[in-house]
Every structure is written in C-alpha cells, then in structure tokens.
Amino acid sequence: MSFTLNDLPLRDDLRGRSPYGAPQLDVPVVLNTNENPHAPSPALAKALADAVAGAALGLNRYPDRDAIRLREGLAAYLGHGLTSAGIWAANGSNEILQQLLQAFGGPGRTAMGFEPSYSMHPIISRGTGTGWVSVPRDVDFRVDVDAALAAIAEHAPSVIFLTSPNNPTGTALETDAIERIAQAAPGVVVVDEAYAEFRREGTPSALTLLAENPRIIVSRTMSKAFALAGARVGYLAAHPAVVDALQLVRLPYHLSAVTQTVAVTALEYADELLGAVADLRAERDALVAWLREHDFRVADSDANFVLFGEFEDRSRVWRDMLDRQVLIREVGPPGWLRVTVGTSEEMAVFRETLLRVTGR
C-alpha cells in the first residue's frame, strides 16, 4: 500500500513547502552553517562535564520551569540595566521566535520581514498560521526605512522582524532606523541579533533602545559567540510584559535541567569565549579584504560569515567547491554565496579552492 505525505490531512498552507535545512555533509572543511569553529577549551569542557554530572543527580525531577538562574546570568551578561524579569530563554532562538509568533501572531495577523533575510522568519510565521509580508532590501542589502514605513501603513503587521546583523548578508542596522520603524509599528518589533557579538567596533545594539521602547524585543542566541550550537540555547531581552506574554504560550518545563546547567556554566567562561570571537572578527575582516582584492563583490559584514559574488552560475561554483571538500552555502540573492568564517587553516583552504574553481 502506497502512503505519502499527500495522503495525510496536512494543512493546505503547508502543502508543497520544503523544510528548513542546510546540507549536512561529512567533508573536511565545513563553512556553511555559521557555527563557531572553536570547540570549548579543555577547562570549559571539564567544567561543563562536572556541572552536567551534578545536574544528572536530579534528573528525576522537573527542571526550574522559569530558568531563573539562567535568566539572571543572561541579564548580568547583557547589562543595560536589565534584570531577569526582562529576560526569557528557550531551546535556541528559533523557539524564542516561535513563542513570539504564538503570542503576537496567529490566524488573521501578519508578520513582516525585509528580505533577503533569515529564512526561518517566514517559515515559523506560516507554521503559526501568521500571514507573511516580504519587503525587499535595497541594492546594498539595507532596509529602506521609507519603504518600510509605507509597508507598515499598508499591512499593519502585528510582528516586524529586523535582523542585525542580517543573515545571510551580514548587514547591521542603524538604531535610528529601528526606532523609526518601532514608532510606526502597531505591534511588536523583533530585532534578531543572533550574531551581535561579531559586530565591528562601534556598531550599536538594539539593547540600547529597550528602556524607551517597550514594544522592541531583542532576540539572541548562545549558538554562535558562545560556541554552543549543540546545546540549543536562545534568549530574548524585552520589557517584562513581553516575558509575561510568553509565559502564556510556552510549554511546561520547556528548557531541560541539562541545557540550563550548560548555559549557566558557559556564561561563567564568557571572557574566554568572547576572546575567540575577537579572533573570528579579525579573520572575517581579512577575508572581506582578500575577496575584494580578487575582484569579488562582497557585502559589508558584522557577522561571522561573508556574502560574496556575483556568479553567473553560483550552483556550479558551490558544487565545484564541494567536489574539492569545501562546503559553503548556496543562499541569499541569485548570484551570491555565503561562507562562514572558520579557523585560519580552514580559510586558507577556502581561499585556495575558490581561486581554483573560479580561475582567478
């Protein structure tokens, strides 16, 4: 008997769609998912193991439902006068975004984003029954604020996504642009700052806007700068009323005791982990300069990745790189590719391979 997805009572708006996912391939140089290439140090790994072993003794009990200790640690890390009341944590920033859409989106409501941007924003919106409105970015991948204000006036979105630094372009967004959009927004404005720690010197965070703008929400992750992609820890900073709203939709005990313990321990090693971030920033800036020296077009990046092009057949370049055991990402506007900043050794292989593939 043949039975397929089409035989299930799937929602009509999900039929024909594809799940999110970058290729997971076993090659020597993996530069396609914006992970931090630096594994935890032996000292941090031991601290994590010891902490998890301690937490294991209590796994017969449910975890702290409100993750108070973790939220206190995150508030101390972020500063800006934040307290645990204005912090919320979940399984990766994607669950944070999902909870926000469950609370503020849904059937009959609309979310808006400025594309190209993070592809999970429309996917999670549609998954929660929220309508999606896409507003194009300008030729430099920046948000045209006047176009944004016009789109807000037309569509009255309940949720607006602003991504800074933007994925896949790496583009940061000025705080005055965020403020202008927030002042016009009828709902909440989510500033997705998953790559915030990689910003170039002097690039501000939307955290500076929270005290005067209670409808602005800043989403962050520990997957990138804290090298905890495998632990799945995301969080947000916002007015405490936003946290109250998320309590209405969050699943009970959604953040495991092990996850909370790992995140709290990593925060204790923040200085060490952010030291590696400084090295990645330097490697990124060197890569941008090198690509431009070799006549590639490159988007300015405040993230741990670089969008570069333009190629008549980017799929061929992607495949030729993969044939030589270097995995990058075919994503973003046509003609462009994205590479994650890896170790200096990985980037040396990337440079050599790219020149071979493109004949430069």
C-alpha positions as CSV (number, residue, x, y, z in Angstrom):
1,M,0.0,0.0,0.0
2,S,1.4,3.3,-1.0
3,F,1.1,6.1,1.5
4,T,2.7,9.5,1.2
5,L,2.5,13.0,2.8
6,N,-0.3,13.8,0.3
7,D,-2.5,11.2,2.0
8,L,-2.3,12.9,5.4
9,P,-4.7,15.7,6.4
10,L,-1.9,18.2,6.3
11,R,-2.9,21.9,6.4
12,D,-3.4,23.3,2.9
13,D,-1.0,26.2,3.6
14,L,1.8,23.7,4.3
15,R,1.4,21.6,1.2
16,G,4.2,21.9,-1.3
17,R,6.6,23.6,1.1
18,S,10.1,22.4,2.0
19,P,11.6,22.1,5.5
20,Y,14.5,24.4,6.5
21,G,17.9,22.8,6.5
22,A,21.4,23.4,5.3
23,P,23.2,20.4,3.8
24,Q,24.9,18.2,6.5
25,L,27.8,16.6,4.7
26,D,30.9,14.9,6.0
27,V,33.7,16.9,4.4
28,P,37.0,18.3,5.9
29,V,36.1,22.0,5.6
30,V,32.5,22.8,6.7
31,L,31.8,26.5,6.3
32,N,28.0,26.6,5.6
33,T,26.1,26.9,8.9
34,N,27.7,29.9,10.7
35,E,29.0,27.8,13.6
36,N,31.8,28.9,15.8
37,P,34.8,26.8,14.7
38,H,36.5,26.8,18.1
39,A,35.5,23.9,20.4
40,P,35.3,24.6,24.1
41,S,38.6,24.6,25.8
42,P,39.6,21.6,28.0
43,A,38.9,23.7,31.1
44,L,35.5,24.7,29.9
45,A,34.7,21.1,28.7
46,K,35.6,19.8,32.2
47,A,33.5,22.4,33.9
48,L,30.6,21.5,31.6
49,A,31.1,17.8,32.3
50,D,31.2,18.4,36.1
51,A,28.1,20.6,36.0
52,V,26.1,18.2,33.9
53,A,27.2,15.3,36.2
54,G,25.8,17.3,39.2
55,A,22.6,18.1,37.3
56,A,22.2,14.4,36.4
57,L,21.6,13.5,40.1
58,G,18.4,15.5,39.9
59,L,17.0,14.4,36.6
60,N,14.2,12.5,38.2
61,R,12.7,15.9,39.0
62,Y,11.4,18.5,36.5
63,P,13.8,21.5,35.8
64,D,13.2,25.0,37.0
65,R,10.2,25.9,34.9
66,D,11.2,29.6,34.7
67,A,15.0,29.1,34.4
68,I,15.6,31.8,37.0
69,R,19.3,31.2,37.5
70,L,20.0,31.2,33.8
71,R,17.9,34.4,33.2
72,E,19.8,36.1,36.0
73,G,23.1,35.2,34.3
74,L,22.0,36.4,30.9
75,A,20.8,39.7,32.4
76,A,24.2,40.2,34.0
77,Y,25.9,39.4,30.7
78,L,23.9,41.8,28.7
79,G,23.9,44.7,31.1
80,H,22.0,47.8,30.0
81,G,20.1,47.7,33.4
82,L,18.3,44.5,32.5
83,T,17.1,42.1,35.2
84,S,15.8,38.5,35.0
85,A,12.2,39.9,34.7
86,G,13.1,41.2,31.2
87,I,14.9,38.0,30.0
88,W,13.4,34.8,28.6
89,A,15.2,31.7,27.4
90,A,14.3,28.7,25.2
91,N,15.6,25.9,23.0
92,G,17.5,28.1,20.5
93,S,16.5,31.4,19.2
94,N,14.1,29.7,16.8
95,E,11.9,28.6,19.8
96,I,12.1,32.2,21.0
97,L,10.8,33.4,17.6
98,Q,8.1,30.7,17.6
99,Q,6.9,31.7,21.0
100,L,6.7,35.3,20.0
101,L,4.6,34.4,17.0
102,Q,2.4,32.2,19.1
103,A,1.8,35.1,21.4
104,F,1.6,38.0,19.0
105,G,0.9,36.4,15.6
106,G,-1.6,33.7,14.5
107,P,-4.5,33.5,12.2
108,G,-5.8,36.9,11.0
109,R,-2.5,38.5,11.9
110,T,0.6,39.4,9.8
111,A,4.3,39.3,10.3
112,M,6.7,41.4,8.1
113,G,10.3,41.0,7.2
114,F,12.9,42.6,4.9
115,E,14.4,40.1,2.5
116,P,16.8,38.6,1.8
117,S,17.0,37.7,5.5
118,Y,16.8,34.7,7.8
119,S,14.6,32.2,6.1
120,M,13.1,30.8,9.3
121,H,11.2,34.1,9.9
122,P,8.6,33.3,7.2
123,I,8.7,29.6,7.9
124,I,7.9,30.0,11.6
125,S,5.3,32.7,10.7
126,R,3.5,30.3,8.4
127,G,3.8,27.5,10.8
128,T,1.9,29.5,13.4
129,G,-0.8,30.5,10.9
130,T,0.6,34.0,10.7
131,G,0.5,35.8,7.3
132,W,3.8,36.9,5.9
133,V,4.7,40.1,4.1
134,S,8.1,40.5,2.5
135,V,9.6,43.9,1.8
136,P,12.7,43.9,-0.4
137,R,16.0,45.4,0.8
138,D,17.9,48.0,-1.3
139,V,20.8,47.2,-3.6
140,D,23.3,47.3,-0.7
141,F,21.1,44.9,1.4
142,R,20.0,47.7,3.8
143,V,16.5,48.3,5.0
144,D,14.9,51.2,3.1
145,V,13.1,52.9,6.1
146,D,10.7,54.9,3.9
147,A,9.7,51.8,2.1
148,A,9.3,50.0,5.5
149,L,7.1,52.8,6.8
150,A,4.9,52.6,3.7
151,A,4.6,48.8,4.0
152,I,3.7,49.1,7.7
153,A,1.0,51.7,6.9
154,E,-0.4,49.3,4.3
155,H,-0.3,46.0,6.1
156,A,-0.4,46.9,9.8
157,P,1.8,43.9,10.9
158,S,1.5,42.5,14.4
159,V,5.1,41.4,14.3
160,I,8.0,43.0,12.4
161,F,11.3,41.2,12.1
162,L,14.5,43.3,11.8
163,T,17.7,41.3,11.7
164,S,21.0,43.0,12.7
165,P,23.5,41.8,11.7
166,N,21.4,40.4,8.9
167,N,21.6,36.8,7.7
168,P,22.7,36.0,5.0
169,T,24.2,39.4,4.1
170,G,25.9,40.4,7.4
171,T,24.4,43.9,7.2
172,A,24.0,45.8,10.5
173,L,21.0,48.1,11.0
174,E,21.3,51.6,12.5
175,T,19.5,52.2,15.8
176,D,17.7,55.3,14.4
177,A,16.2,53.1,11.7
178,I,15.0,50.7,14.3
179,E,13.5,53.5,16.3
180,R,11.6,55.0,13.3
181,I,10.1,51.6,12.4
182,A,9.2,50.9,16.1
183,Q,7.4,54.2,16.4
184,A,5.3,53.4,13.3
185,A,4.7,49.7,14.2
186,P,1.2,48.8,15.5
187,G,2.6,45.6,17.1
188,V,6.0,44.4,18.3
189,V,9.3,44.8,16.6
190,V,11.7,41.8,17.0
191,V,15.3,42.7,16.4
192,D,17.1,39.4,15.7
193,E,20.6,39.8,17.0
194,A,21.9,36.2,16.7
195,Y,25.3,37.5,15.5
196,A,25.5,40.6,17.7
197,E,28.8,39.7,19.4
198,F,30.6,39.7,16.0
199,R,29.7,43.4,15.2
200,R,32.5,45.7,14.2
201,E,33.7,48.2,16.8
202,G,31.2,51.0,17.4
203,T,28.2,49.2,15.9
204,P,25.4,49.6,18.4
205,S,22.9,47.0,19.7
206,A,19.2,47.5,19.9
207,L,19.6,46.7,23.6
208,T,20.2,50.4,24.0
209,L,16.7,51.1,22.8
210,L,14.7,48.9,25.2
211,A,14.3,51.3,28.1
212,E,12.4,53.8,25.9
213,N,10.7,51.4,23.6
214,P,8.6,48.7,25.3
215,R,7.5,47.1,22.0
216,I,11.1,46.4,20.9
217,I,12.3,42.8,21.6
218,V,15.9,41.7,21.1
219,S,16.5,38.1,20.3
220,R,19.9,36.5,20.9
221,T,21.5,33.0,20.9
222,M,24.3,31.2,22.6
223,S,24.9,29.1,19.4
224,K,27.4,31.5,17.8
225,A,29.6,33.6,20.0
226,F,29.4,31.1,22.9
227,A,30.1,28.1,20.7
228,L,27.0,26.2,22.0
229,A,25.2,25.4,18.8
230,G,24.8,21.8,20.0
231,A,23.3,22.9,23.3
232,R,20.4,24.8,21.8
233,V,20.1,28.0,23.9
234,G,18.3,31.1,22.7
235,Y,17.0,34.1,24.7
236,L,15.5,37.5,24.4
237,A,15.6,40.8,26.2
238,A,12.5,42.9,26.4
239,H,10.0,44.7,28.7
240,P,8.9,42.3,31.5
241,A,5.3,42.5,30.0
242,V,6.7,40.6,26.9
243,V,8.0,37.8,29.2
244,D,4.6,37.7,30.9
245,A,3.0,37.2,27.4
246,L,5.4,34.3,26.5
247,Q,4.5,32.5,29.8
248,L,1.1,32.1,28.3
249,V,2.3,30.0,25.3
250,R,5.5,28.3,26.5
251,L,5.4,24.6,27.0
252,P,5.8,23.5,30.7
253,Y,9.4,22.7,31.6
254,H,10.5,23.5,28.0
255,L,14.1,24.1,28.9
256,S,15.8,21.0,30.3
257,A,17.9,21.0,33.5
258,V,20.9,19.9,31.5
259,T,20.5,22.8,29.0
260,Q,20.1,25.3,31.8
261,T,23.2,24.0,33.5
262,V,25.3,24.0,30.4
263,A,24.3,27.6,29.6
264,V,24.9,28.9,33.1
265,T,28.4,27.3,33.1
266,A,29.2,28.8,29.7
267,L,28.3,32.3,31.0
268,E,30.9,31.8,33.7
269,Y,33.5,31.4,30.9
270,A,32.2,34.4,28.8
271,D,35.6,36.2,28.8
272,E,37.3,33.2,27.3
273,L,34.7,32.5,24.7
274,L,34.4,36.2,23.6
275,G,38.2,36.2,23.2
276,A,37.8,33.7,20.4
277,V,35.1,36.0,18.9
278,A,37.7,38.7,18.5
279,D,39.9,36.3,16.5
280,L,37.0,35.5,14.3
281,R,36.2,39.1,13.7
282,A,39.8,39.7,12.6
283,E,39.7,36.7,10.3
284,R,36.4,37.9,8.8
285,D,37.8,41.4,8.0
286,A,40.8,39.8,6.4
287,L,38.6,37.6,4.3
288,V,36.5,40.6,3.1
289,A,39.6,42.5,2.1
290,W,41.0,39.4,0.3
291,L,37.8,38.7,-1.6
292,R,37.7,42.4,-2.8
293,E,41.4,42.2,-3.8
294,H,40.4,39.3,-6.1
295,D,37.5,41.3,-7.7
296,F,34.7,39.6,-5.9
297,R,31.7,41.7,-4.8
298,V,31.4,41.5,-1.1
299,A,28.6,42.7,1.3
300,D,29.9,44.5,4.4
301,S,29.7,42.0,7.3
302,D,29.2,42.5,11.0
303,A,28.6,38.7,11.4
304,N,30.8,35.6,11.4
305,F,30.1,35.0,7.7
306,V,30.6,36.8,4.4
307,L,28.2,37.0,1.4
308,F,30.2,37.3,-1.8
309,G,29.6,37.0,-5.6
310,E,28.5,37.6,-8.2
311,F,28.4,34.4,-10.2
312,E,26.6,33.6,-13.4
313,D,26.1,30.1,-12.1
314,R,26.5,30.0,-8.4
315,S,25.3,26.4,-8.2
316,R,28.3,25.3,-10.3
317,V,30.7,27.2,-8.1
318,W,29.1,25.6,-5.0
319,R,29.3,22.1,-6.5
320,D,32.9,22.6,-7.6
321,M,33.9,23.7,-4.1
322,L,32.1,20.7,-2.6
323,D,33.9,18.4,-5.0
324,R,37.1,19.7,-3.5
325,Q,35.8,19.0,0.0
326,V,34.9,22.6,1.0
327,L,31.2,23.1,1.9
328,I,29.8,26.6,1.8
329,R,26.2,27.8,1.5
330,E,24.2,28.5,-1.6
331,V,21.8,31.0,-0.1
332,G,20.7,34.6,-0.5
333,P,20.0,36.6,-3.7
334,P,20.8,35.0,-7.0
335,G,24.4,35.0,-8.0
336,W,25.7,35.1,-4.4
337,L,27.3,32.6,-2.0
338,R,27.9,32.7,1.7
339,V,30.9,31.4,3.6
340,T,31.2,31.0,7.4
341,V,34.4,32.3,8.9
342,G,36.4,29.3,10.2
343,T,39.8,28.8,11.5
344,S,42.8,30.3,9.8
345,E,43.7,26.9,8.4
346,E,40.1,26.4,7.0
347,M,40.1,29.9,5.5
348,A,43.4,29.2,3.8
349,V,41.9,26.1,2.2
350,F,38.8,28.1,1.2
351,R,40.9,30.8,-0.5
352,E,43.0,28.3,-2.5
353,T,39.9,26.3,-3.5
354,L,37.9,29.3,-4.6
355,L,40.7,30.6,-6.8
356,R,41.0,27.2,-8.5
357,V,37.2,26.9,-9.0
358,T,36.8,30.4,-10.4
359,G,40.1,30.5,-12.3
360,R,41.2,33.7,-10.7
